[in-house]
Amino acid sequence: MEHIVTVQDAVTAFAPWLEPTAAELDAIELEMPVVMADVDLLDAQIMTIDRPVTELDVRRIRRARRRVLAARRELSNQAAATATVPGGLA
């Protein structure tokens, strides 16, 4: 009978190539407003899980959704502004 053994790296192993690069950290920093807006929306939705939804809750969720959309719009506008069009056309 042959035993099947898996080879795994240690969970706490340190390797320089496992760290995020500067470009990856910059991308994360650029997306943080979207992430935080999503967290705010989830917080507003979670508050209404175990109780009746009031008019204030509806407004809070609506504002949070608008912040998410605005943050995503800003992120996509920044990405579009930095993208170049092939052939030099604008």
Residue frames relative to the residue before (quaternion, step in Angstrom):
aa qw qx qy qz dx dy dz
M 1.0000 0.0000 0.0000 0.0000 0.00 0.00 0.00
E 0.2233 -0.7752 0.5792 0.1174 3.57 -0.85 0.98
H 0.3304 -0.7357 0.5614 0.1856 3.54 -1.03 0.84
I 0.2935 -0.7326 0.5878 0.1781 3.54 -1.01 0.84
V 0.0502 -0.8036 0.5925 -0.0249 3.54 -0.67 1.13
T 0.2759 -0.7512 0.5748 0.1708 3.56 -0.95 0.85
V 0.2957 -0.7258 0.5942 0.1810 3.52 -1.13 0.66
Q 0.0214 0.8076 -0.5856 0.0660 3.54 -0.68 1.13
D 0.4535 -0.6284 0.5492 0.3127 3.52 -1.19 0.55
A 0.5510 -0.5885 0.4631 0.3682 3.53 -1.13 0.56
V 0.5649 -0.6269 0.4180 0.3364 3.55 -1.02 0.79
T 0.7565 0.3748 -0.2016 0.4966 3.56 0.98 -0.79
A 0.3519 0.7481 -0.5013 0.2552 3.59 1.21 0.25
F 0.2465 -0.7618 0.5830 0.1377 3.54 -1.04 0.79
A 0.1127 0.7538 -0.6418 0.0842 3.50 -0.92 0.93
P 0.5280 -0.6674 0.4154 0.3214 3.59 -0.80 0.94
W 0.6703 0.5093 -0.3124 0.4402 3.60 1.03 -0.67
L 0.5899 0.5694 -0.3754 0.4323 3.62 1.24 -0.08
E 0.5718 0.5882 -0.3764 0.4305 3.58 1.25 -0.28
P 0.5274 -0.6204 0.4574 0.3574 3.61 -1.08 0.59
T 0.4679 -0.6666 0.5055 0.2849 3.53 -1.10 0.70
A 0.6755 -0.4755 0.3652 0.4292 3.54 -1.29 0.20
A 0.6421 0.5233 -0.3260 0.4555 3.59 1.01 -0.76
E 0.6499 0.5043 -0.3172 0.4718 3.59 1.02 -0.77
L 0.6462 0.5067 -0.3186 0.4735 3.58 1.00 -0.76
D 0.6301 0.5217 -0.3278 0.4726 3.58 1.06 -0.73
A 0.6477 0.5116 -0.3190 0.4658 3.59 1.00 -0.79
I 0.6342 0.5157 -0.3260 0.4748 3.58 1.02 -0.78
E 0.6560 0.5121 -0.3076 0.4613 3.57 0.93 -0.89
L 0.6415 0.5296 -0.3148 0.4569 3.58 1.05 -0.77
E 0.7312 0.4270 -0.2277 0.4809 3.59 1.06 -0.77
M 0.4322 0.7384 -0.4454 0.2637 3.63 1.20 -0.14
P 0.6288 0.5208 -0.3766 0.4377 3.69 0.87 -0.62
V 0.6379 0.5095 -0.3265 0.4764 3.60 1.05 -0.72
V 0.6513 0.5190 -0.3142 0.4557 3.57 0.93 -0.89
M 0.6852 0.4796 -0.2905 0.4649 3.58 0.87 -0.91
A 0.6288 0.5160 -0.3387 0.4729 3.60 1.05 -0.67
D 0.6299 0.5194 -0.3258 0.4767 3.59 1.05 -0.74
V 0.6356 0.5212 -0.3245 0.4680 3.59 1.01 -0.79
D 0.6446 0.5143 -0.3204 0.4663 3.60 0.97 -0.82
L 0.6435 0.5113 -0.3192 0.4717 3.58 1.00 -0.80
L 0.6560 0.5009 -0.3139 0.4692 3.58 0.92 -0.82
D 0.6244 0.5334 -0.3364 0.4609 3.59 1.01 -0.76
A 0.6670 0.4971 -0.3009 0.4663 3.56 0.93 -0.89
Q 0.6726 0.4846 -0.2993 0.4725 3.59 1.00 -0.76
I 0.6414 0.5330 -0.3240 0.4466 3.59 0.99 -0.80
M 0.6211 0.5612 -0.3461 0.4237 3.58 1.02 -0.73
T 0.7283 0.4360 -0.2435 0.4692 3.59 1.10 -0.55
I 0.4169 0.7418 -0.4546 0.2631 3.60 1.23 0.03
D 0.8347 0.2528 -0.0952 0.4798 3.57 0.71 -1.03
R 0.7307 0.3284 -0.2537 0.5421 3.58 1.14 0.48
P 0.6275 -0.5306 0.3888 0.4167 3.58 -1.17 0.34
V 0.4618 -0.6844 0.4970 0.2671 3.55 -1.04 0.80
T 0.2180 -0.7722 0.5866 0.1098 3.55 -0.84 1.01
E 0.6796 -0.4597 0.3635 0.4413 3.56 -1.29 0.12
L 0.6195 0.5396 -0.3399 0.4577 3.58 1.05 -0.70
D 0.6383 0.5193 -0.3208 0.4691 3.59 1.02 -0.78
V 0.6333 0.5283 -0.3272 0.4611 3.57 0.98 -0.83
R 0.6648 0.4933 -0.3007 0.4736 3.59 0.94 -0.85
R 0.6390 0.5326 -0.3209 0.4529 3.58 0.97 -0.87
I 0.6749 0.4767 -0.2943 0.4803 3.60 0.92 -0.87
R 0.6410 0.5272 -0.3253 0.4532 3.58 0.98 -0.81
R 0.6560 0.4969 -0.3074 0.4778 3.59 0.97 -0.85
A 0.6451 0.5169 -0.3218 0.4616 3.58 0.98 -0.81
R 0.6415 0.5127 -0.3265 0.4681 3.60 0.98 -0.77
R 0.6460 0.5136 -0.3189 0.4660 3.57 1.00 -0.80
R 0.6365 0.5148 -0.3306 0.4697 3.60 1.03 -0.74
V 0.6242 0.5243 -0.3397 0.4692 3.60 1.03 -0.75
L 0.6751 0.4904 -0.3012 0.4616 3.58 0.85 -0.93
A 0.6553 0.5089 -0.3141 0.4615 3.59 0.96 -0.83
A 0.6582 0.5015 -0.3130 0.4660 3.59 0.96 -0.82
R 0.6570 0.4939 -0.3124 0.4763 3.58 0.99 -0.79
R 0.6239 0.5326 -0.3377 0.4616 3.58 1.05 -0.75
E 0.6596 0.5057 -0.3097 0.4618 3.58 0.92 -0.90
L 0.6524 0.5117 -0.3173 0.4603 3.57 0.96 -0.84
S 0.6845 0.4669 -0.3004 0.4725 3.60 0.89 -0.83
N 0.6248 0.5224 -0.3452 0.4665 3.60 1.07 -0.63
Q 0.6371 0.5117 -0.3306 0.4722 3.60 1.02 -0.73
A 0.6545 0.5048 -0.3139 0.4672 3.56 0.99 -0.82
A 0.6628 0.4975 -0.3065 0.4683 3.59 0.99 -0.79
A 0.6491 0.5232 -0.3223 0.4484 3.58 1.05 -0.71
T 0.7144 0.4389 -0.2650 0.4763 3.58 1.05 -0.67
A 0.5761 0.5842 -0.3840 0.4237 3.59 1.21 -0.35
T 0.2636 -0.7549 0.5792 0.1586 3.53 -1.06 0.74
V 0.4036 -0.6973 0.5421 0.2386 3.51 -1.13 0.68
P 0.4950 -0.6635 0.4609 0.3199 3.62 -0.82 0.89
G 0.7843 0.3088 -0.2412 0.4810 3.57 -1.00 0.79
G 0.5371 -0.6639 0.3911 0.3432 3.59 1.24 0.10
L 0.4730 0.6634 -0.4604 0.3523 3.60 1.19 0.22
A 0.2025 -0.7885 0.5676 0.1231 3.54 -1.04 0.68
